[in-house]
Amino acid sequence: MRDRIEQVVNAVSSVVLGKEDTVRLAVACMLARGHLLIEDLPGMGKTTLAHTLAHVFGLEYRRVQFTSDMLPADILGGSVFDQQASSFTYHPGPIFTQLLLADEINRSTPKTQSALLEAMEEGQVSSDGVTRQLPVPFFVIATQNPGSQSGTFPLPESQLDRFLMKLSLGYPDADTEKVLLKHGDTRRDISQLPVCIDSALLLDAQIACQQVRVSDPVVDYIQRLAQFSRDSDDIVLGLSPRGALALIQASKAWAYLSGRDYLIPDDVQKVFSSVVDHRLIVRLDHDSKTNAVRNILAKVDVLN
Amino acid sequence: MSVLKGVSQKSASLDTPVKTALIVMLLVICVPQLVIIPLWLAIIAGCILAWILLSLIRPERCPNMPRWGRGVLVAGVILGVLMSAVAAQGLGGLSTLLVAAAVLKTLELKTRRDGWVLVLVACFIAAVGFLFNQSMLAALYGLISLVVIFTALIMMHQGDQNGSLGFRIVIKSAGSKSAVILLQSMPLMLILFLIFPRISPLWSVQLQHSAAKTGLSDSMSPGDISQLARSDDVAFRVSFSTDRPPPPAARYWRAMTYSVFDGRRWSMGKDTLIRTAGNTLQQGDIEYQVIAEPSAHVWLFALDYSVGAPSQGVLSVSDGSYRAGSPLLERINYHAYAEVTRRYNGEPLNERSRYLFVPETGNPKSRALVNQWRKKGMTSEEIIDALFMRFNQHFYYTLSPQRLTDDRIDQFLFSTQEGFCEHFANATAYTLRLAGIPTRIVAGYLGGEWNPYEKYLLVRQYEAHAWVEAWVEGKGWIRLDPTAAVAPERVTQPFDLLFADAPEFMADSPLSAINLQHNLTWLSAGRLRYEALNYSWHRWVLGYHQEQNSLLEEWFGRLNFIKMLLLLFIPVGCVLALVIWWLLRARPHSVSPLDKAAVTMSDTLGRLAPALQRVHGETISQYSRRLKEVLPGLREELEEWHTLYQRVRYAQILSDEAVYYKSSRQLVYKIKRLEKHDIDTDMDVRRSVR
């Protein structure tokens, strides 16, 4: 099963060039049943990554382009009057899918953003007093532009918290970019990629991730990381217990990806930044957010 | 943050159980002070404390005291304390002030800070109690007081627990905790008791003026000593080197001699304060050790007849008595020697006229009698015999003689013919002086109760006695005890048996065990045992400082003040510095035994090259990877060790533990053997690339 997952990583990496670590993290996020937020400037390959993941995992997916005039019903669906039956019938929205690509999620208004909230957390949609279950597995892969871009509504903390990881791709390095330029747009290759895994296999892999063993010293380490983030002067809002749980979840998936059935501190360190970054509020006068997060890793001793 | 905490702690209000505990603590602490503080204060304190207790238990029944009421109360108590402090002698005023302050403080017992003040004052009151009473019971009570104080203090800091649990449970747990704390501090207390030097107070405290109210004084007139029979206070205790007391008839304890007579009173001759070496010791002399109670006087007690030199600090006087250098404000311990029969060394009598002086006139009948004897040509011995014969035939020995007026000696010799030892001594000394025989009166004690359990003689105030010494040519001073002539049983029997029925005997303590014991033999035995215990207490605990002095002297030579300070403060300072270091040192986390190898490796390599130390955020796999690059020779060992580490530590495969430890040992051993040149030199380059 693990080599199938490895195939996934390879397949995605063949499209999203030179970003193997990010791809692995994204895969880990899905193995950990987490929703993924990809933040980057336009044109960095966010959507490509999301597309590729959806395709390779063999999931039924839909893509919603978020805009500022969008309403919750545009995503969740709504009741429409059926003249023949003389009654309202429910028309499911695009959210009823295994994987929802929420493109440029921060372009929509907070109202629409929060419509996703219940769906992401509970795996269900309530509309007109009826609760409808979403399919399993259900993922949201959202992309967003950095908050400095014009025409954006930054996601509130509570909503950011729903995403297990926030990744950013960044500019490719020189060699990769040259390959990219020579090859042209890779996006059309996506449909040619093999589907490496089906949803049943994915569920198995998710269960296997859950069963990764977490020893006391690692729990202790994670707790100390969380505690340090709360006590640190550079950080206004530290890691919540839910954030710490997310950290364990993501680390487990990383350990599974690394072919281990137990967690080591290295796993925690690998996923730390992507899990924790968007959950902390760093003091503004601090030069850079990543510095504060990296500081936590550097200052907290792995051994107690 | 901590400052804020401190403020909130100080102003944290006290809840009812804590207040109750504090009030109970104060009650317990003040009980021994009842005998010292004035009655009015005791009553007011009792009322205030009872009222506060009631208001704690039944708050709805007790309205708050109005502000002016408090003001009046405080002003009144302050006035009363001032007045009683002026009137009080010695330290009674201090105790009064403390108790009054503590009791008034309870009126504003609100915050934790008030509680702390109260606890501190309570500690002080408990300590002050020892100025007045140092008996074993007082020490025991002091311990109990400490337990109670600590209980209140612990309850103050238990916080919310008090509310949720029952008062009884809380006080029980706090009480046992405080008892445990006290028990834990016992070893330290014992060490301090053994080695802490007893520094004499920097200022002189007028201790216990009341000590002077009983006991002998520097002059005597008839009636003074019978007054002492009212008291059963302990005068002194004696132990003998042979553990056997001298026979009752030889238990004459000399305190002082009166040689000056003014017609009414006998007083001490000033010039007898001469230091002499005394006779040399001989076989058969008695060696004894005295523990004298504080009396506020200088005289000590010498068993007749003193010989040789007493221990240091005791002055021996030419009349055979001993004297201390300064008034006895605390218990003193000394040893001395006595010979059973006086050895006359042929010294002539100095200042004969002083021992013969009587006023020119007065007591005509006595003069006539003496003239009659002299006309008969009787010798000194015959005159003494004749006088004693008179006593023996016609006189009564009683504690309550009739009052004498005018020519007292005539009246005593010829009309009342009854009296206590001082009346007889007075008449004998006077009459013999009239007859031309030099005399002096000796004041002291006769008798003592032998305690078979601890083997010591206990002499009480009621055993005070006066007798006469007369100078006989060729024999020196000889003891004449007229009391022995009139009532020989005074000499041979215990005093308390003799006078058990006299109403004056121990009139000051009518219910004391001594009065009751004649009917109850078990009580008598119990009392002796208690006194034996008390004696050991006095001798080994309270009297320890003298032994300690000699012990310290043996170790460190003679102690002066500076030396003592150095001895005291250097070790204590060192210990304190150690404790502070221990508390403040950068505490390395208690490393798990599994992690020890990594820590040791990091430390060892850090000594070779600081860059090789593991940094905080570095995991073991990262570290071992880094080491593998730098230490190519150990690559395989590191790989093996690292794999085992992960298996044992994170995968928790415990069966590999032994192998892991073995691998760790080998690796650490090898790393410790490493030299600088074993380390890959371009390590730094690689590190920077990384």
Interface residues (C-beta under 8 A of the other chain):
Chain A: R213 S215 P217 V218 R260 D261 Y262 L263 I264 P265 D266 Q269 L297 A298 K299 V300 D301 V302 L303 N304
Chain B: H589 V591 S592 D595 A598 V599 V615 H616 G617 E618 T619 I620 S621 Q622 Q646 R649 Y650 A651 Q652
